[in-house]
Amino acid sequence: MRNENTSTNLTSCKSLSPTLSQRERAIAKVSPRNSNESNLVCAVDLGGTNLRAANIDRDGRVHERVKKSTPKSDNAEDIVSVIASAVRQCEAESEKRGGQVQAASVVVPGSVHAETGVVINAPNIPCLPGYKLGTALGNELGRRVLLENDANAAALGEIWQGAARGYRTIICLTLGTGVGGGIILDGKLWRGVDGTAGEIGHMSVEPFGGVKCKCGNFGCLEVYASATAVVRMTREQLAQHPSSRLYSIPSDQLTSEEVHRAAVEGDSLALEVFHSVGVHLGIAMASVVDIFNPEMIVVGGGVSAACDLFGGYAKEEVMKRAFPVPAQRCLITKAECGDDAGLLGAALLAFQKREPDFSHENAQKA
């Protein structure tokens, strides 16, 4: 059991960024009624299980919300229908208070070609790869619909309204069902030549005999630092830990949230699992630090709730493996915007015509 530094990790992880309540208080200081409230973007965050939509104004305030189940279908048109339904519902709700949706923006859990609106890869929604989702939504809604990768959008959300406010070069890691990454260099989102940049979850962190990933590779970060990985690693070690409080939970009912709760209570198996998450995450972060020399790495997604348990181990690996100067400079912090990060980033894309710019003087205008 390696939990000697747990209390230290908790302090360092929390101290690096403001809390969500602080963000909400800051936003609340803005006048409750202004023209920005009637100029809205309907942002949609499409997930493998659910989709969430919300109307967002230019101040980053979230207004009407809609949540729907993502169809388990082989027909991409079913996805189009449910997204369009959510957008129309948001539009109708905004009109009740005199608001108006000016644009729609959708983020997808996979790689997309932002300019053409084509989904390149979406492991959790297998009917979408190769599909012209942007065009189909535009035809259905009668307006252009922007499309973006969900982790890219989360990075934009955090630099606009979250933990990375005031910074220009950041990496955002989203630890959820999988592991996503968003890269912002000198205030500008970096998508890469094919729109696939930022797939940090598919960096190899175990080159010899690693677990096979859904992408086909072995030893990806995703199979060691996602919610899915937390459950898998716990299941694999349960037989060796009969005294663990997790031992009595049926295997098919075990969740990453249960493992987190057990770790907070001091369960040795759960603590070992999050130690492993931190080490593997730190190995990937060290490479990211050496390649991009970021000011900050923001960690979001559901697993980030356990940041106090693994953040210190990740930072230790970064300090051991990366060049000293960029490693010391780089802050590793928990995301601030929660589930709204992707929605906020999607809205920002529409407000700034797809190319948000936080470099130098533009950072104050966003």
LODRENDREN-274389 format. One record per residue (C-alpha): residue number from 1; x negated, y negated, z negated. Coordinates in nm, 2 decimals. Each point is the difference from the previous one (the first is absolute). Layout:
NUM, X, Y, Z;
...
This chain:
1, 0.00, 0.00, 0.00;
2, -0.15, -0.33, 0.11;
3, 0.21, -0.28, -0.17;
4, -0.28, -0.17, -0.20;
5, 0.06, -0.33, 0.19;
6, 0.37, 0.00, 0.03;
7, 0.06, -0.30, -0.22;
8, -0.27, -0.20, 0.18;
9, 0.14, 0.09, 0.33;
10, 0.34, -0.12, -0.10;
11, -0.13, -0.33, -0.11;
12, -0.21, -0.06, 0.31;
13, 0.27, 0.11, 0.24;
14, 0.26, -0.22, -0.15;
15, -0.22, -0.31, -0.04;
16, -0.08, -0.03, 0.37;
17, 0.34, -0.12, 0.12;
18, 0.31, -0.18, -0.12;
19, 0.31, 0.21, -0.09;
20, 0.31, 0.03, 0.22;
21, 0.19, -0.21, -0.26;
22, -0.25, -0.28, 0.04;
23, 0.06, 0.00, 0.38;
24, 0.38, -0.01, -0.06;
25, -0.04, -0.29, -0.24;
26, -0.21, -0.19, 0.25;
27, 0.25, 0.05, 0.28;
28, 0.28, -0.10, -0.23;
29, -0.15, -0.34, -0.03;
30, 0.09, -0.08, 0.36;
31, 0.32, -0.19, 0.04;
32, 0.29, 0.25, 0.01;
33, 0.16, -0.16, 0.30;
34, -0.19, -0.13, 0.31;
35, 0.00, 0.04, 0.37;
36, -0.24, 0.30, -0.02;
37, 0.28, 0.21, -0.15;
38, 0.20, -0.02, 0.32;
39, -0.30, 0.08, 0.22;
40, -0.04, 0.38, -0.06;
41, -0.17, 0.30, 0.13;
42, 0.16, 0.34, -0.04;
43, -0.29, 0.23, -0.09;
44, 0.04, 0.37, 0.01;
45, -0.24, 0.25, -0.17;
46, 0.06, 0.34, 0.16;
47, -0.11, 0.30, -0.21;
48, 0.01, 0.37, 0.05;
49, 0.29, 0.03, -0.26;
50, 0.16, -0.34, -0.02;
51, -0.01, -0.33, 0.17;
52, 0.04, -0.33, -0.17;
53, 0.10, -0.33, 0.16;
54, 0.00, -0.35, -0.15;
55, 0.05, -0.36, 0.11;
56, -0.31, -0.21, -0.08;
57, -0.05, -0.38, 0.02;
58, -0.31, -0.20, 0.08;
59, -0.08, -0.03, -0.37;
60, -0.03, 0.37, -0.03;
61, 0.32, 0.04, -0.20;
62, 0.20, 0.31, 0.05;
63, 0.38, -0.04, 0.04;
64, 0.25, 0.26, 0.11;
65, -0.12, 0.37, -0.01;
66, 0.12, 0.32, 0.17;
67, -0.12, 0.35, -0.06;
68, 0.09, 0.30, 0.22;
69, -0.12, 0.36, 0.05;
70, -0.23, 0.06, 0.29;
71, 0.16, 0.26, 0.23;
72, -0.16, 0.34, 0.01;
73, 0.04, 0.03, 0.38;
74, -0.19, 0.10, 0.31;
75, 0.17, -0.29, 0.18;
76, -0.18, -0.34, -0.03;
77, 0.33, -0.17, 0.10;
78, 0.13, 0.10, -0.34;
79, -0.28, -0.20, -0.16;
80, 0.09, -0.30, 0.22;
81, 0.36, 0.02, -0.11;
82, -0.07, -0.01, -0.37;
83, -0.25, -0.28, 0.03;
84, 0.24, -0.20, 0.21;
85, 0.28, 0.06, -0.25;
86, -0.22, -0.12, -0.29;
87, -0.09, -0.32, 0.19;
88, 0.36, -0.07, 0.08;
89, 0.10, 0.05, -0.36;
90, -0.27, -0.24, -0.11;
91, 0.12, -0.26, 0.26;
92, 0.35, 0.03, -0.12;
93, -0.09, -0.04, -0.37;
94, -0.22, -0.31, 0.08;
95, 0.29, -0.16, 0.19;
96, 0.22, 0.01, -0.30;
97, -0.22, -0.26, -0.18;
98, -0.08, -0.20, 0.31;
99, -0.33, 0.16, 0.09;
100, -0.11, 0.11, 0.34;
101, -0.23, 0.28, 0.11;
102, -0.24, -0.14, 0.26;
103, -0.20, 0.31, 0.07;
104, -0.05, 0.37, -0.08;
105, -0.32, 0.18, -0.09;
106, -0.05, 0.37, -0.06;
107, -0.29, 0.18, -0.17;
108, -0.07, 0.37, 0.07;
109, -0.19, 0.27, -0.20;
110, -0.25, 0.07, 0.28;
111, -0.20, -0.16, 0.28;
112, 0.17, -0.23, 0.24;
113, -0.10, -0.21, 0.30;
114, 0.13, -0.33, -0.12;
115, 0.00, -0.17, 0.34;
116, 0.21, 0.27, 0.18;
117, 0.20, 0.12, -0.30;
118, -0.10, 0.36, 0.06;
119, -0.04, 0.24, -0.29;
120, -0.34, 0.18, 0.04;
121, 0.02, 0.23, -0.30;
122, 0.24, 0.05, -0.29;
123, -0.05, 0.33, -0.18;
124, 0.30, -0.04, -0.23;
125, 0.24, -0.09, 0.28;
126, -0.10, 0.24, 0.28;
127, 0.26, -0.12, 0.25;
128, -0.17, -0.34, 0.04;
129, -0.35, 0.05, 0.14;
130, 0.00, -0.12, 0.36;
131, 0.34, -0.17, -0.04;
132, 0.05, -0.36, 0.10;
133, 0.16, -0.09, -0.33;
134, -0.04, -0.38, 0.04;
135, 0.17, 0.00, 0.34;
136, 0.28, 0.22, -0.11;
137, 0.07, -0.21, -0.31;
138, -0.02, -0.32, 0.21;
139, 0.26, 0.14, 0.24;
140, 0.23, 0.11, -0.28;
141, -0.02, -0.33, -0.19;
142, -0.02, -0.24, 0.29;
143, -0.32, -0.16, -0.12;
144, -0.38, 0.08, -0.01;
145, -0.09, 0.21, -0.30;
146, -0.36, 0.00, -0.13;
147, -0.16, 0.33, -0.09;
148, -0.30, 0.06, -0.24;
149, -0.17, 0.27, -0.20;
150, 0.12, 0.01, -0.36;
151, -0.34, -0.03, -0.17;
152, -0.10, -0.29, 0.23;
153, 0.32, -0.17, -0.11;
154, -0.07, 0.07, -0.36;
155, -0.34, -0.16, 0.03;
156, 0.16, -0.31, 0.15;
157, 0.26, -0.01, -0.28;
158, -0.26, 0.02, -0.27;
159, -0.22, -0.28, 0.16;
160, 0.31, -0.22, 0.05;
161, 0.19, 0.05, -0.33;
162, -0.20, 0.25, -0.21;
163, -0.32, 0.10, -0.16;
164, -0.22, -0.13, 0.29;
165, 0.13, -0.35, 0.01;
166, -0.29, -0.23, 0.07;
167, -0.23, 0.27, 0.15;
168, -0.08, 0.04, 0.37;
169, -0.17, 0.34, 0.03;
170, 0.18, 0.28, -0.17;
171, 0.08, 0.37, 0.04;
172, 0.34, 0.13, -0.11;
173, 0.04, 0.37, -0.09;
174, 0.35, 0.14, -0.04;
175, 0.02, 0.32, -0.20;
176, 0.34, 0.16, 0.05;
177, 0.11, 0.32, 0.17;
178, -0.32, -0.05, 0.21;
179, -0.28, -0.26, -0.01;
180, 0.02, -0.31, 0.23;
181, -0.24, -0.28, 0.05;
182, 0.02, -0.36, 0.12;
183, -0.30, -0.22, 0.09;
184, 0.00, -0.38, 0.00;
185, -0.33, -0.16, 0.11;
186, -0.05, -0.37, -0.05;
187, 0.37, -0.05, -0.04;
188, 0.11, 0.20, 0.31;
189, 0.15, 0.34, 0.02;
190, -0.23, 0.25, 0.18;
191, 0.20, 0.26, 0.20;
192, -0.28, 0.14, 0.22;
193, -0.01, 0.05, 0.37;
194, 0.28, 0.26, 0.00;
195, 0.19, -0.12, -0.30;
196, -0.12, 0.28, -0.22;
197, -0.26, -0.18, -0.22;
198, 0.03, 0.04, -0.38;
199, 0.07, 0.37, -0.02;
200, -0.21, 0.02, -0.31;
201, 0.21, 0.29, -0.13;
202, -0.16, 0.21, 0.27;
203, -0.36, -0.07, -0.09;
204, -0.17, 0.32, -0.10;
205, -0.10, 0.01, -0.37;
206, -0.06, 0.38, -0.02;
207, -0.19, 0.11, 0.31;
208, -0.06, 0.36, -0.12;
209, 0.30, 0.22, -0.06;
210, 0.24, -0.28, -0.05;
211, 0.38, 0.04, 0.00;
212, 0.17, -0.02, 0.34;
213, 0.19, -0.32, 0.07;
214, 0.32, -0.04, 0.20;
215, -0.21, -0.19, 0.26;
216, -0.20, 0.32, 0.07;
217, -0.32, -0.11, -0.17;
218, -0.15, 0.15, -0.32;
219, -0.09, -0.19, -0.31;
220, 0.19, -0.33, 0.07;
221, 0.05, -0.25, -0.28;
222, 0.37, 0.05, 0.04;
223, -0.02, 0.36, -0.13;
224, -0.18, -0.12, -0.32;
225, 0.16, -0.34, -0.09;
226, 0.36, 0.00, 0.11;
227, 0.31, 0.09, -0.21;
228, 0.02, 0.33, 0.20;
229, -0.37, 0.07, -0.10;
230, 0.07, -0.07, -0.37;
231, 0.27, 0.26, 0.01;
232, -0.20, 0.25, 0.20;
233, -0.31, -0.03, -0.22;
234, 0.21, 0.04, -0.32;
235, 0.17, 0.31, 0.13;
236, -0.34, 0.15, 0.10;
237, -0.13, -0.04, -0.36;
238, 0.31, 0.09, -0.20;
239, -0.10, 0.36, -0.06;
240, -0.33, -0.11, -0.17;
241, 0.19, -0.24, -0.23;
242, 0.28, 0.19, -0.17;
243, 0.01, -0.25, -0.28;
244, 0.08, -0.29, 0.23;
245, 0.35, -0.15, -0.04;
246, 0.02, 0.03, 0.38;
247, -0.03, 0.38, -0.02;
248, 0.37, 0.04, -0.08;
249, 0.13, -0.21, 0.29;
250, 0.11, 0.21, 0.30;
251, -0.25, -0.04, 0.28;
252, 0.26, -0.13, 0.24;
253, 0.11, -0.27, -0.25;
254, -0.34, -0.14, -0.07;
255, -0.05, -0.36, 0.11;
256, -0.29, -0.24, -0.01;
257, 0.20, -0.21, -0.25;
258, 0.02, 0.29, -0.24;
259, -0.38, 0.05, 0.03;
260, -0.04, -0.38, -0.07;
261, 0.21, 0.02, -0.31;
262, -0.19, 0.30, -0.12;
263, -0.33, -0.18, 0.05;
264, 0.12, -0.30, -0.19;
265, 0.08, 0.23, -0.29;
266, -0.36, 0.15, 0.02;
267, 0.07, 0.33, 0.18;
268, -0.34, 0.13, 0.09;
269, 0.11, 0.15, 0.34;
270, 0.17, -0.32, 0.11;
271, -0.31, -0.20, -0.10;
272, -0.22, 0.23, 0.20;
273, 0.22, -0.05, 0.31;
274, -0.01, -0.38, -0.02;
275, -0.38, 0.02, -0.06;
276, -0.02, 0.19, 0.33;
277, 0.22, -0.26, 0.17;
278, -0.23, -0.28, -0.12;
279, -0.32, 0.17, 0.11;
280, 0.13, 0.08, 0.35;
281, 0.15, -0.35, 0.03;
282, -0.33, -0.15, -0.11;
283, -0.20, 0.20, 0.26;
284, 0.23, -0.15, 0.28;
285, -0.01, -0.35, -0.16;
286, -0.39, 0.01, 0.00;
287, 0.00, 0.05, 0.38;
288, 0.26, -0.27, 0.04;
289, -0.21, -0.24, -0.21;
290, -0.31, 0.07, 0.21;
291, 0.17, -0.03, 0.33;
292, 0.23, -0.31, -0.06;
293, -0.16, -0.18, -0.30;
294, 0.35, -0.09, -0.13;
295, 0.08, -0.25, -0.28;
296, 0.27, 0.23, -0.13;
297, 0.15, 0.35, 0.03;
298, 0.37, 0.00, -0.09;
299, 0.15, 0.33, -0.10;
300, 0.37, 0.04, 0.05;
301, 0.26, 0.27, 0.04;
302, 0.17, 0.22, -0.26;
303, -0.32, 0.16, -0.12;
304, -0.14, -0.35, -0.09;
305, 0.22, 0.01, -0.31;
306, -0.28, 0.23, -0.14;
307, -0.27, -0.25, 0.09;
308, -0.10, -0.03, -0.36;
309, -0.08, 0.38, 0.00;
310, -0.21, 0.01, 0.32;
311, -0.11, -0.35, 0.08;
312, -0.31, 0.01, -0.22;
313, -0.13, 0.32, 0.15;
314, 0.05, -0.14, 0.35;
315, -0.20, -0.31, -0.09;
316, -0.28, 0.22, -0.15;
317, -0.03, 0.19, 0.33;
318, -0.01, -0.33, 0.19;
319, -0.28, -0.13, -0.22;
320, -0.19, 0.33, 0.04;
321, 0.03, 0.03, 0.37;
322, 0.04, -0.34, 0.17;
323, -0.26, -0.27, 0.04;
324, -0.03, -0.19, -0.33;
325, 0.08, -0.35, 0.11;
326, 0.33, 0.07, 0.19;
327, 0.10, 0.26, -0.26;
328, -0.04, -0.25, -0.28;
329, 0.19, -0.27, 0.19;
330, 0.30, 0.22, 0.10;
331, 0.29, -0.02, -0.24;
332, 0.22, 0.32, -0.02;
333, 0.34, -0.10, -0.11;
334, 0.36, 0.13, -0.02;
335, 0.24, -0.13, 0.25;
336, 0.25, -0.26, -0.12;
337, 0.29, 0.00, 0.24;
338, 0.11, 0.36, -0.07;
339, 0.24, 0.15, 0.25;
340, 0.06, -0.35, 0.16;
341, -0.36, -0.03, 0.13;
342, 0.09, 0.16, 0.34;
343, 0.32, -0.20, 0.03;
344, -0.18, -0.33, -0.07;
345, -0.27, 0.08, 0.25;
346, 0.26, 0.09, 0.26;
347, 0.17, -0.33, -0.06;
348, -0.33, -0.19, 0.03;
349, -0.07, 0.15, 0.33;
350, 0.33, -0.14, 0.14;
351, -0.05, -0.34, -0.17;
352, -0.35, -0.04, 0.15;
353, 0.08, 0.16, 0.34;
354, -0.19, 0.32, -0.07;
355, -0.35, -0.14, -0.07;
356, -0.01, -0.12, -0.36;
357, -0.32, -0.20, -0.07;
358, -0.12, -0.05, -0.36;
359, -0.35, -0.12, 0.11;
360, -0.13, -0.33, -0.16;
361, 0.26, -0.28, 0.02;
362, 0.27, 0.22, 0.13;
363, 0.01, 0.19, -0.33;
364, 0.18, -0.29, -0.16;
365, 0.26, -0.02, 0.27;
366, 0.13, 0.36, 0.00;
